[in-house]
Amino acid sequence: MSAKIEYLKNEIRVRLDGEIDHHSASIIRLSIDDAIIHKRPKSLVLDFGSVSFMDSSGIGLVMGRYKLMRTVGGKIKVQNLSPSAYKVMKLAGLERLGELKQKEVV
């Protein structure tokens, strides 16, 4: 699992790649949280376009970043979810926390 963090004006974009499980989520959390705390963006975009597997740790990753973004006055967007990940996140109620978007089928 890897996470590429890009800093744009008032936005942090995180491109996730690989599998999200308990171990990888905890490592990624630290780097994303550090970026949020230091940059205090208005928006955090989590791009799941290259995620090949996700267990419940993916839901926890989104929920925790949502809570942190609220403390800095920002919002969260989750993009490029696979149909199954989108369904799981909707069932978990994450659409109430921010924007959820499925991966566009080409």
Backbone hydrogen bonds, N-H to C=O, Kabsch-Sander energy under -0.5 kcal/mol:
donor,donor_aa,acceptor,acceptor_aa,energy
2,S,17,D,-2.3
4,K,15,R,-2.3
5,I,3,A,-0.6
6,E,4,K,-0.5
6,E,13,R,-3.0
8,L,6,E,-0.6
8,L,11,E,-3.1
11,E,8,L,-1.7
12,I,43,S,-2.3
13,R,6,E,-2.6
14,V,45,V,-3.3
15,R,4,K,-2.7
15,R,13,R,-0.5
16,L,14,V,-0.8
16,L,47,D,-2.5
17,D,2,S,-2.3
18,G,50,S,-2.5
20,I,53,F,-2.9
21,D,19,E,-0.7
25,A,21,D,-2.9
26,S,22,H,-1.6
27,I,23,H,-1.2
28,I,24,S,-2.4
29,R,25,A,-2.6
30,L,26,S,-1.2
31,S,27,I,-1.3
32,I,28,I,-2.5
33,D,29,R,-3.1
34,D,30,L,-2.2
35,A,31,S,-1.9
36,I,32,I,-2.5
37,I,33,D,-2.7
38,H,34,D,-2.1
39,K,35,A,-2.5
40,R,36,I,-2.6
42,K,10,N,-1.4
43,S,10,N,-1.3
44,L,75,K,-2.1
45,V,12,I,-2.9
46,L,44,L,-0.6
46,L,77,K,-3.1
47,D,14,V,-3.3
47,D,45,V,-0.7
48,F,46,L,-0.7
48,F,79,Q,-2.8
50,S,16,L,-1.0
51,V,48,F,-1.8
52,S,18,G,-2.2
52,S,50,S,-0.5
53,F,18,G,-1.0
55,D,20,I,-1.9
58,G,55,D,-2.1
59,I,55,D,-0.6
60,G,56,S,-2.0
61,L,57,S,-2.3
62,V,58,G,-1.9
63,M,59,I,-2.7
64,G,60,G,-2.5
65,R,61,L,-1.7
66,Y,62,V,-2.3
67,K,63,M,-2.2
68,L,64,G,-2.0
69,M,65,R,-2.7
70,R,66,Y,-2.1
71,T,67,K,-1.3
72,V,68,L,-0.9
72,V,69,M,-0.6
73,G,70,R,-1.1
74,G,69,M,-3.3
75,K,42,K,-2.2
77,K,44,L,-2.8
78,V,99,E,-3.4
79,Q,46,L,-2.8
79,Q,77,K,-0.5
81,L,101,K,-2.3
86,Y,82,S,-2.9
87,K,83,P,-2.1
88,V,84,S,-2.2
89,M,85,A,-2.5
90,K,86,Y,-2.4
91,L,87,K,-2.5
92,A,88,V,-1.7
93,G,90,K,-1.5
94,L,89,M,-2.5
96,R,93,G,-1.5
97,L,94,L,-1.2
98,G,94,L,-1.1
99,E,76,I,-1.4
101,K,78,V,-2.1
103,K,81,L,-3.4
